[in-house]
Every structure is written in C-alpha cells, then in structure tokens.
C-alpha cells in the first residue's frame, strides 16, 4: 500500500510540476525568443493554459506540497527492505532510483516555473 502511495505521489508531483512550467515558464520562454504568436496559437488550442496562469498560486502550492510529500515518502522508505527474490529485489532497486529521479525532475521543473512566475517579473521589470 505504501509503495503505491509513493509511486502515485511521484507521478502526481511530476505532472503538477509540468503544469507550473506550462503556465509560467513556457509563455516566458516563447515570448522572450520572439514566438509570442506561437504562444497565442497554443492558447487558442489549449485555453486551459489561461486558467493555470490565472491560478498560479494554487497550482504552485499544490505541486510544491506534492513534491514535498513525494520526497518525504522516499526519505522515510530509504532503508526499507526489498524482497529476497532476485528479480523482485532488482525491480525494487530500479523502482527506487526512478522514483528519486522523478521527484528530482519535478523539483527542477517546479523551481524553473517558480522563477518565471514570481521572480523574473520582479527582476526584469
């Protein structure tokens, strides 16, 4: 049961951190390299991006909490035993490595999105 929670929160943290990148980092990147029209077309196809941008505090709060929960579950289970059977033990070790990579990628994406959503406007304006 705990393993399922760890996997679920890892994936949720990854997908919500992608939401932070889509709402804030992607628009800034496209506009800064002169592709504002491409972003306008993207908003025309996916109007939900506007909702993400309007509710960025909620998006960042939820995704940050999920990343912290994922990291907490990984940290709490860092010394949990894997099964004795060799194939299951190998799968367990691989699963732990990938879970850590997913949470790290989520955190990196969250930090990137946070910078463009909250810090860049203060620095560059």
C-alpha positions as CSV (number, residue, x, y, z in Angstrom):
1,X,0.0,0.0,0.0
2,X,2.8,2.5,0.9
3,X,4.6,1.6,-2.3
4,X,1.5,2.6,-4.3
5,X,1.3,5.9,-2.4
6,X,4.9,6.7,-3.1
7,X,4.5,5.9,-6.9
8,X,1.3,7.9,-7.1
9,X,2.6,11.0,-5.4
10,X,5.8,10.8,-7.5
11,X,3.8,10.9,-10.7
12,X,1.4,13.5,-9.4
13,X,4.3,15.7,-8.4
14,X,5.8,15.3,-11.9
15,X,2.5,16.2,-13.7
16,X,1.7,19.1,-11.5
17,X,5.2,20.5,-11.9
18,X,4.7,20.2,-15.6
19,X,1.6,22.4,-15.0
20,X,3.8,25.0,-13.4
21,X,6.2,25.0,-16.4
22,X,3.3,25.2,-18.9
23,X,1.6,28.1,-17.0
24,X,4.6,30.2,-16.4
25,X,8.0,29.1,-17.9
26,X,6.8,28.2,-21.4
27,X,5.0,31.5,-22.1
28,X,8.0,33.5,-20.9
29,X,10.4,31.4,-23.0
30,X,8.3,31.7,-26.1
31,X,7.7,35.4,-25.8
32,X,11.4,36.1,-25.0
33,X,12.6,34.3,-28.1
34,X,10.1,36.2,-30.3
35,X,7.4,33.5,-30.6
36,X,4.5,35.3,-29.0
37,X,2.3,34.4,-31.9
38,X,3.1,30.7,-31.4
39,X,2.1,31.0,-27.8
40,X,-1.1,32.8,-28.8
41,X,-1.9,29.9,-31.1
42,X,-1.1,27.5,-28.3
43,X,-3.6,29.3,-26.0
44,X,-6.2,29.1,-28.8
45,X,-5.8,25.3,-29.0
46,X,-5.4,24.8,-25.2
47,X,-7.4,27.5,-23.4
48,X,-6.8,25.8,-20.1
49,X,-3.3,27.4,-20.0
50,X,-5.0,30.7,-19.2
51,X,-6.7,29.1,-16.1
52,X,-3.3,27.8,-15.0
53,X,-1.8,31.2,-15.3
54,X,-4.7,32.9,-13.5
55,X,-4.4,30.5,-10.6
56,X,-0.7,30.1,-10.4
57,X,-0.6,30.4,-6.6
58,X,-2.9,27.5,-6.3
59,X,-1.0,25.5,-8.9
60,X,2.4,26.1,-7.3
61,X,1.1,25.4,-3.8
62,X,-0.5,22.1,-4.8
63,X,2.5,21.0,-6.8
64,X,5.0,22.1,-4.2
65,X,3.1,20.1,-1.5
66,X,3.0,17.0,-3.7
67,X,6.7,17.2,-4.4
68,X,7.4,17.6,-0.6
69,X,5.2,14.6,0.1
70,X,6.9,12.5,-2.5
71,X,10.3,13.4,-1.2
72,X,9.1,12.6,2.4
73,X,7.9,9.2,1.4
74,X,11.1,8.5,-0.5
75,X,13.1,9.6,2.5
76,X,11.1,7.6,5.0
77,X,11.5,4.4,3.0
78,X,15.1,4.9,2.0
79,X,16.1,1.9,4.1
80,X,13.0,-0.2,3.7
81,X,13.9,-3.8,2.7
82,X,13.4,-5.1,-0.8
83,X,12.1,-8.6,-1.4
84,X,14.6,-11.5,-1.2
85,X,13.8,-13.0,-4.6
86,X,16.5,-11.7,-7.0
87,X,14.2,-10.4,-9.8
88,X,11.9,-8.6,-7.3
89,X,14.9,-7.2,-5.5
90,X,16.3,-5.8,-8.7
91,X,12.9,-4.3,-9.7
92,X,12.7,-2.7,-6.2
93,X,16.1,-1.1,-6.5
94,X,15.4,0.2,-10.0
95,X,12.0,1.5,-8.8
96,X,13.7,3.4,-6.0
97,X,16.2,5.0,-8.4
98,X,13.5,6.0,-10.9
99,X,11.2,7.4,-8.1
100,X,14.1,9.6,-6.9
101,X,14.8,10.8,-10.5
102,X,11.1,11.6,-11.0
103,X,10.9,13.6,-7.8
104,X,14.2,15.4,-8.6
105,X,12.9,16.3,-12.1
106,X,9.7,17.5,-10.6
107,X,11.6,19.8,-8.2
108,X,13.8,21.2,-11.0
109,X,10.7,21.9,-13.2
110,X,8.9,23.5,-10.2
111,X,11.9,25.7,-9.4
112,X,12.1,26.8,-13.1
113,X,8.4,27.6,-13.2
114,X,8.6,29.4,-9.9
115,X,11.4,31.6,-11.2
116,X,9.5,32.6,-14.3
117,X,6.2,33.1,-12.4
118,X,7.3,35.0,-9.4
119,X,10.9,36.1,-9.5
120,X,11.6,37.0,-13.2
121,X,8.8,39.7,-13.2
122,X,10.5,41.3,-10.2
123,X,14.0,41.2,-11.7
124,X,13.3,42.1,-15.3
125,X,10.6,44.7,-14.9
